[in-house]
Amino acid sequence: MRLLKTQVDKPHYRLRNKKNSFDKCMSGHKSIKRSGYTFRNRVSLVKGGSEYFSLLKKLIENATISIHLQFYIFLEDETGKMVMDALKTASSRGVQVFLHLDGYASQRLPRHCIRDMRDAGVRVKRFEPLFRSKHFYFGRRLHHKVVVADGLYSLVGGINVCNRYNDMPGEPAWLDMALYCEGEASFALYNDCRNLWGEKERYPHISWNEVDKYCQQIPADEQMQVRVRRNDWVKRKNEVWRTYLEMFAKAEQQITIMCSYFLPGRLFRKKLALASKRGVKLKVILAGTSDVMMAKHAERYLYDWLLKNRIEIYEYQETVLHAKMAVCDSSWLTVGSYNVNNISAYASLELNLDVSNTALAHHSEEMLDEIVHNHCKKITRENYLSSQNILRRFWQRFCYWFINNALNLFTFYFKQEE
């Protein structure tokens, strides 16, 4: 892993040197402006558990300039302590570390842990949007799971920092996925992390010229097209939502979705039904056992509709399924924090990476097929109907109504006119 030279400069690229900004450097690539894709990237699919956390630890240990981390859940258990120790060690080497945590889901991280990290030089910040600005909103959460090292290496997925996402003795990790990326997309993520952090301080300066040199060394046959996709309902960003709409509209052969809380809204259901009518083979891999049982009951309320529209349903049996990814036509895929439901669409900050690459998409489809064949139970109309009764159906419908209306009950938002 090649490391970039450490430089310190003013906090904002545009104030220092416009040609060093990501937008300016990319301005020569007209196709990027249209599609959002960067081209010089090396990408691989990473499974959750020990594989993910070994790579995360390696990124932290090899960083020389900066590390940005954004997580929804960060706990003080064996996995959390391992990551915290690695961050404190990196800071002692002079690496600038920025740890951005959701203020609600990570509230169980003790204050003494935050104090110890800050004493070691780690910058820790909670994302707490409740009544904290001229924009008043309730329930908006930082749902990202993002790591960027030296503006060049990144991890994006659905994996949080605690034991249930790691392989522990006698207890395998929840099923989850991430993408490891080197190249231009990581530099875009680096700038996004800085923008979300928001404070105007002396950030470590990472030269685009150094990133450009590294990207030039990626062999042409290894380069992949990658774009960063964000959802933030306050800032009117719905890019991940549009990725799924694009997938449903353009698919010609097949779409496989693996999602932990699958509750598509009306528009998504309409587009899925139209894709099925066009002859697209649709498969959804869902949790057999969920950590949020009300969401699972609500999800099962949709099984009748899915089966009527010839959408194959598979329930994962081994552990809790927490992954969020989709693959289309053996040609492109999306992986990240976004669940196919209204909460991800309207109540959380979400981030995915889209990759347009036949080899990686084909590999991902093979991996999903292996999960289906070896670790899933297929839901057919026969076994679905045999498991239903009036009371269960009523309860599933109530859960579906409650989950869909939770936004109205718990995510009040009011934005003042500027």
C-alpha positions as CSV (number, residue, x, y, z in Angstrom):
1,M,0.0,0.0,0.0
2,R,1.6,3.2,-1.1
3,L,1.5,6.1,1.3
4,L,1.3,9.8,0.5
5,K,3.6,12.4,1.9
6,T,2.4,14.5,4.8
7,Q,1.6,18.1,4.1
8,V,-0.2,20.7,6.2
9,D,-2.0,23.6,4.5
10,K,-5.1,25.8,4.9
11,P,-8.3,24.0,5.5
12,H,-10.1,24.6,2.2
13,Y,-8.7,23.7,-1.2
14,R,-10.6,26.5,-3.0
15,L,-9.1,29.1,-0.7
16,R,-5.6,27.8,-1.2
17,N,-5.4,26.7,-4.8
18,K,-8.4,26.2,-7.0
19,K,-6.6,23.7,-9.3
20,N,-6.2,21.4,-6.3
21,S,-10.0,21.0,-5.7
22,F,-11.5,17.8,-6.7
23,D,-14.1,19.5,-9.0
24,K,-11.4,21.5,-10.8
25,C,-9.1,18.5,-11.2
26,M,-12.0,16.5,-12.7
27,S,-13.3,19.2,-14.9
28,G,-11.6,17.7,-18.0
29,H,-13.7,14.5,-17.8
30,K,-17.0,15.5,-19.3
31,S,-18.5,12.1,-18.7
32,I,-18.0,12.5,-15.0
33,K,-20.2,15.6,-15.0
34,R,-23.0,13.7,-16.6
35,S,-22.8,10.4,-14.7
36,G,-20.9,11.2,-11.5
37,Y,-18.5,8.4,-12.1
38,T,-14.7,8.6,-11.6
39,F,-12.7,6.2,-13.6
40,R,-9.3,5.4,-12.0
41,N,-10.2,3.2,-9.1
42,R,-9.3,-0.2,-7.9
43,V,-12.3,-1.9,-6.0
44,S,-12.9,-5.1,-4.2
45,L,-15.9,-6.5,-2.3
46,V,-15.2,-7.1,1.4
47,K,-17.3,-9.4,3.6
48,G,-18.1,-8.3,7.2
49,G,-16.5,-9.9,10.2
50,S,-12.8,-10.6,10.6
51,E,-12.1,-9.8,6.9
52,Y,-13.5,-6.3,7.2
53,F,-11.9,-5.4,10.6
54,S,-8.5,-6.8,9.6
55,L,-8.6,-4.4,6.6
56,L,-9.8,-1.5,8.7
57,K,-7.0,-2.1,11.2
58,K,-4.5,-2.2,8.3
59,L,-5.8,1.1,6.9
60,I,-5.4,2.8,10.3
61,E,-1.9,1.4,10.9
62,N,-0.6,2.4,7.5
63,A,-2.1,5.9,7.4
64,T,0.4,8.7,7.4
65,I,-1.7,11.8,6.9
66,S,-5.3,11.6,8.0
67,I,-8.1,9.1,8.8
68,H,-11.7,10.1,8.6
69,L,-14.3,7.7,10.1
70,Q,-18.1,8.0,10.1
71,F,-20.1,5.3,12.0
72,Y,-23.7,5.0,13.1
73,I,-22.9,2.6,16.0
74,F,-19.6,2.5,17.9
75,L,-19.5,0.6,21.2
76,E,-17.0,-0.1,24.0
77,D,-16.6,-3.9,23.5
78,E,-13.6,-5.9,22.2
79,T,-14.0,-4.7,18.7
80,G,-14.6,-1.1,19.7
81,K,-11.6,-1.1,22.0
82,M,-9.4,-2.6,19.2
83,V,-10.4,0.2,16.8
84,M,-10.0,2.9,19.5
85,D,-6.5,1.7,20.4
86,A,-5.5,1.7,16.7
87,L,-6.8,5.3,16.3
88,K,-4.9,6.5,19.4
89,T,-1.7,4.9,18.2
90,A,-2.2,6.5,14.8
91,S,-2.7,9.9,16.4
92,S,0.5,9.4,18.4
93,R,2.4,9.0,15.1
94,G,1.1,12.4,14.0
95,V,-1.8,11.2,11.9
96,Q,-4.8,13.5,12.1
97,V,-7.8,11.4,13.1
98,F,-11.5,12.5,12.7
99,L,-14.1,10.2,14.3
100,H,-17.7,11.3,13.5
101,L,-20.4,9.3,15.3
102,D,-24.2,9.4,15.3
103,G,-25.3,11.1,18.5
104,Y,-28.2,8.7,19.1
105,A,-27.0,5.2,18.0
106,S,-23.6,5.7,19.6
107,Q,-24.7,7.3,22.8
108,R,-23.8,4.1,24.7
109,L,-20.1,4.8,24.0
110,P,-18.9,6.0,27.5
111,R,-17.7,9.5,28.0
112,H,-14.4,8.2,29.4
113,C,-13.7,6.5,26.0
114,I,-14.3,9.8,24.2
115,R,-12.2,11.6,26.7
116,D,-9.3,9.1,26.4
117,M,-9.4,9.4,22.6
118,R,-9.4,13.2,22.7
119,D,-6.5,13.2,25.2
120,A,-4.6,11.1,22.7
121,G,-5.3,13.6,19.9
122,V,-8.2,11.9,18.2
123,R,-10.9,14.4,17.2
124,V,-14.3,12.9,18.2
125,K,-17.6,14.6,17.2
126,R,-21.2,13.5,17.6
127,F,-23.7,14.1,14.9
128,E,-26.6,15.6,16.9
129,P,-29.2,17.4,14.8
130,L,-31.9,17.8,17.4
131,F,-32.8,21.5,17.6
132,R,-29.3,22.6,17.1
133,S,-29.6,25.2,14.3
134,K,-32.0,27.5,12.5
135,H,-33.3,24.3,10.7
136,F,-35.5,22.4,13.2
137,Y,-35.8,18.7,12.6
138,F,-36.2,15.6,14.6
139,G,-34.8,12.1,13.9
140,R,-32.2,12.8,11.3
141,R,-29.3,10.3,11.8
142,L,-25.8,9.8,10.5
143,H,-26.2,6.3,9.1
144,H,-22.9,6.3,7.2
145,K,-20.3,3.6,7.6
146,V,-17.3,5.2,5.9
147,V,-13.5,5.1,6.5
148,V,-11.1,7.2,4.4
149,A,-7.3,7.0,4.9
150,D,-4.9,9.5,3.4
151,G,-7.5,10.6,0.9
152,L,-6.8,7.6,-1.2
153,Y,-8.0,4.4,0.5
154,S,-11.6,3.9,1.6
155,L,-14.1,1.4,3.0
156,V,-17.9,2.0,2.5
157,G,-20.6,-0.4,3.6
158,G,-23.1,-1.3,6.2
159,I,-20.8,-2.4,9.0
160,N,-20.7,-0.7,12.4
161,V,-18.0,-1.0,15.1
162,C,-19.0,-3.5,17.7
163,N,-18.8,-7.3,18.3
164,R,-21.9,-8.3,16.4
165,Y,-20.3,-7.1,13.2
166,N,-17.1,-9.0,13.9
167,D,-16.3,-12.7,14.1
168,M,-16.1,-13.5,17.8
169,P,-15.3,-16.9,19.5
170,G,-18.3,-19.1,19.0
171,E,-20.3,-16.2,17.5
172,P,-20.0,-15.4,13.8
173,A,-20.6,-11.9,12.6
174,W,-23.8,-10.7,11.2
175,L,-23.9,-10.9,7.4
176,D,-22.7,-7.6,6.0
177,M,-20.8,-6.2,3.0
178,A,-18.5,-3.3,2.2
179,L,-16.5,-2.0,-0.8
180,Y,-12.7,-1.3,-0.5
181,C,-11.7,1.4,-2.9
182,E,-8.4,3.0,-3.9
183,G,-8.3,6.0,-6.2
184,E,-10.3,9.0,-7.3
185,A,-13.5,8.0,-5.5
186,S,-11.7,7.8,-2.2
187,F,-10.5,11.4,-2.8
188,A,-14.1,12.5,-3.4
189,L,-15.1,10.7,-0.1
190,Y,-12.2,12.5,1.7
191,N,-13.7,15.9,0.7
192,D,-17.2,14.8,1.6
193,C,-16.0,13.8,5.1
194,R,-14.3,17.2,5.6
195,N,-17.5,19.0,4.4
196,L,-19.7,17.0,6.8
197,W,-17.3,17.6,9.7
198,G,-17.8,21.2,9.0
199,E,-15.4,23.0,11.3
200,K,-13.0,25.4,9.7
201,E,-9.7,24.2,11.1
202,R,-6.3,23.3,9.8
203,Y,-7.0,20.1,8.0
204,P,-4.0,18.0,6.7
205,H,-3.5,18.9,3.1
206,I,-3.5,16.0,0.6
207,S,-2.3,17.1,-2.8
208,W,-4.3,16.1,-5.8
209,N,-1.1,15.7,-7.7
210,E,0.0,12.9,-5.3
211,V,-3.4,11.2,-5.7
212,D,-3.2,11.7,-9.5
213,K,0.3,10.0,-9.6
214,Y,-1.1,7.0,-7.7
215,C,-4.1,6.7,-9.9
216,Q,-1.9,6.7,-13.0
217,Q,-0.2,3.6,-11.8
218,I,-3.4,1.6,-11.6
219,P,-3.3,-0.8,-14.6
220,A,-6.0,-0.1,-17.2
221,D,-7.5,-3.6,-16.8
222,E,-7.9,-3.1,-13.1
223,Q,-9.6,0.4,-13.3
224,M,-13.2,0.6,-12.4
225,Q,-15.9,3.3,-12.7
226,V,-17.1,4.4,-9.2
227,R,-19.4,7.1,-8.1
228,V,-20.3,8.3,-4.6
229,R,-24.0,8.4,-3.9
230,R,-25.6,10.3,-0.9
231,N,-29.0,10.6,0.6
232,D,-29.7,13.6,2.9
233,W,-33.3,14.7,3.0
234,V,-32.4,18.1,4.7
235,K,-30.0,19.0,1.9
236,R,-32.4,17.6,-0.7
237,K,-30.0,14.9,-1.8
238,N,-31.6,11.6,-3.0
239,E,-28.8,10.1,-5.1
240,V,-28.9,6.5,-3.6
241,W,-32.7,6.5,-4.1
242,R,-32.2,7.5,-7.7
243,T,-29.6,4.7,-8.2
244,Y,-32.3,2.2,-7.3
245,L,-34.8,3.8,-9.6
246,E,-32.3,3.8,-12.4
247,M,-31.6,0.1,-11.7
248,F,-35.3,-0.8,-11.8
249,A,-35.8,1.2,-15.0
250,K,-32.8,0.0,-17.0
251,A,-32.4,-3.6,-16.0
252,E,-32.8,-6.0,-18.9
253,Q,-32.0,-9.4,-17.3
254,Q,-31.9,-9.6,-13.6
255,I,-31.6,-7.7,-10.3
256,T,-30.6,-9.2,-7.0
257,I,-31.1,-7.2,-3.8
258,M,-29.8,-8.1,-0.4
259,C,-31.3,-5.9,2.2
260,S,-31.8,-6.0,6.0
261,Y,-35.0,-4.0,6.3
262,F,-36.8,-4.2,2.9
263,L,-39.9,-2.0,2.9
264,P,-40.0,-0.4,-0.6
265,G,-42.4,2.6,-0.9
266,R,-45.1,2.9,-3.6
267,L,-42.9,4.2,-6.3
268,F,-40.3,1.5,-5.8
269,R,-43.0,-1.2,-5.8
270,K,-44.4,0.3,-9.0
271,K,-41.0,0.2,-10.7
272,L,-40.3,-3.3,-9.5
273,A,-43.6,-4.5,-10.8
274,L,-42.9,-2.9,-14.2
275,A,-39.4,-4.5,-14.3
276,S,-41.0,-7.9,-13.6
277,K,-43.5,-7.4,-16.4
278,R,-40.6,-6.7,-18.8
279,G,-39.2,-10.1,-18.0
280,V,-36.5,-9.0,-15.5
281,K,-35.7,-11.7,-13.0
282,L,-35.9,-10.2,-9.6
283,K,-34.6,-11.8,-6.4
284,V,-34.5,-10.3,-2.8
285,I,-32.4,-11.8,-0.1
286,L,-33.8,-10.8,3.3
287,A,-33.3,-11.6,7.0
288,G,-34.7,-14.8,8.4
289,T,-34.0,-13.6,11.9
290,S,-34.0,-9.8,12.4
291,D,-32.6,-7.6,15.2
292,V,-35.8,-5.5,14.7
293,M,-38.6,-8.0,14.7
294,M,-41.3,-5.4,14.1
295,A,-39.6,-4.5,10.9
296,K,-39.4,-8.2,10.0
297,H,-43.1,-8.6,10.5
298,A,-43.8,-5.5,8.4
299,E,-41.5,-6.9,5.7
300,R,-43.4,-10.2,5.7
301,Y,-46.6,-8.3,5.1
302,L,-45.2,-7.5,1.6
303,Y,-44.5,-11.1,0.8
304,D,-47.9,-11.6,-0.8
305,W,-47.3,-8.6,-3.1
306,L,-43.8,-9.7,-4.0
307,L,-44.9,-13.3,-4.9
308,K,-47.8,-12.0,-7.0
309,N,-45.3,-10.0,-9.0
310,R,-43.0,-13.0,-9.5
311,I,-40.3,-11.6,-7.3
312,E,-38.3,-14.4,-5.7
313,I,-37.8,-14.2,-1.9
314,Y,-35.0,-15.8,0.1
315,E,-34.6,-15.6,3.9
316,Y,-31.0,-15.9,5.2
317,Q,-30.8,-18.5,7.9
318,E,-27.3,-18.5,9.4
319,T,-27.1,-15.2,11.4
320,V,-28.8,-11.8,11.3
321,L,-28.6,-10.3,7.8
322,H,-27.5,-6.6,7.8
323,A,-26.1,-6.1,4.3
324,K,-27.4,-3.4,1.9
325,M,-26.4,-4.1,-1.7
326,A,-27.9,-4.7,-5.2
327,V,-26.4,-6.1,-8.4
328,C,-27.9,-5.5,-11.9
329,D,-27.4,-7.4,-15.1
330,S,-23.9,-8.6,-14.2
331,S,-22.6,-5.1,-15.0
332,W,-23.0,-2.8,-12.0
333,L,-23.7,-2.8,-8.3
334,T,-24.4,-0.5,-5.3
335,V,-23.2,-1.2,-1.8
336,G,-23.4,1.0,1.3
337,S,-25.6,2.0,4.3
338,Y,-28.9,2.5,2.4
339,N,-31.8,0.2,3.2
340,V,-34.7,0.0,0.7
341,N,-37.3,1.7,2.9
342,N,-38.6,5.2,3.7
343,I,-36.5,5.7,6.7
344,S,-33.3,5.5,4.6
345,A,-35.0,7.6,1.9
346,Y,-36.2,10.4,4.2
347,A,-34.9,10.2,7.7
348,S,-31.2,9.4,7.6
349,L,-27.9,10.5,6.0
350,E,-26.9,7.5,3.8
351,L,-23.9,6.8,1.6
352,N,-23.3,4.2,-1.1
353,L,-20.8,3.5,-3.7
354,D,-22.0,2.5,-7.2
355,V,-19.5,0.5,-9.3
356,S,-19.9,-0.1,-13.0
357,N,-17.7,-3.1,-13.8
358,T,-18.6,-6.4,-15.3
359,A,-16.0,-8.5,-13.4
360,L,-16.9,-7.2,-10.0
361,A,-20.6,-7.3,-10.6
362,H,-20.3,-10.9,-11.9
363,H,-18.3,-11.9,-8.9
364,S,-20.9,-10.3,-6.6
365,E,-23.7,-12.2,-8.3
366,E,-21.8,-15.4,-7.8
367,M,-21.4,-14.6,-4.2
368,L,-25.1,-13.8,-3.7
369,D,-26.0,-17.0,-5.6
370,E,-23.8,-19.0,-3.2
371,I,-25.6,-17.4,-0.2
372,V,-29.0,-18.2,-1.8
373,H,-28.2,-21.9,-2.5
374,N,-26.4,-22.7,0.7
375,H,-27.7,-20.4,3.4
376,C,-31.2,-19.4,2.5
377,K,-34.8,-20.7,2.7
378,K,-36.9,-19.9,-0.4
379,I,-40.3,-18.4,0.3
380,T,-42.9,-19.9,-2.0
381,R,-46.6,-19.2,-2.1
382,E,-47.3,-22.6,-0.5
383,N,-45.1,-22.2,2.5
384,Y,-46.0,-18.6,2.9
385,L,-49.7,-19.3,3.0
386,S,-49.3,-22.2,5.4
387,S,-47.6,-19.9,7.9
388,Q,-50.4,-17.3,7.8
389,N,-53.5,-16.9,9.9
390,I,-55.9,-14.0,10.5
391,L,-54.1,-12.8,13.7
392,R,-50.6,-13.0,12.2
393,R,-51.8,-11.2,9.1
394,F,-53.4,-8.5,11.2
395,W,-50.2,-8.1,13.2
396,Q,-48.0,-7.9,10.1
397,R,-50.3,-5.2,8.6
398,F,-50.2,-3.2,11.9
399,C,-46.3,-3.4,11.9
400,Y,-46.2,-2.3,8.3
401,W,-48.5,0.6,9.0
402,F,-46.6,1.6,12.1
403,I,-43.1,1.4,10.4
404,N,-44.4,3.4,7.4
405,N,-45.9,6.1,9.6
406,A,-43.0,6.3,12.0
407,L,-41.7,9.1,10.0
408,N,-44.8,11.2,10.6
409,L,-44.7,10.3,14.3
410,F,-41.0,10.7,15.1
411,T,-39.2,12.6,12.4
412,F,-40.7,16.1,12.5
413,Y,-39.0,18.5,10.2
414,F,-39.4,22.2,9.7
415,K,-37.1,24.3,7.6
416,Q,-37.2,28.1,7.8
417,E,-37.1,30.0,4.6
418,E,-33.7,31.6,4.0
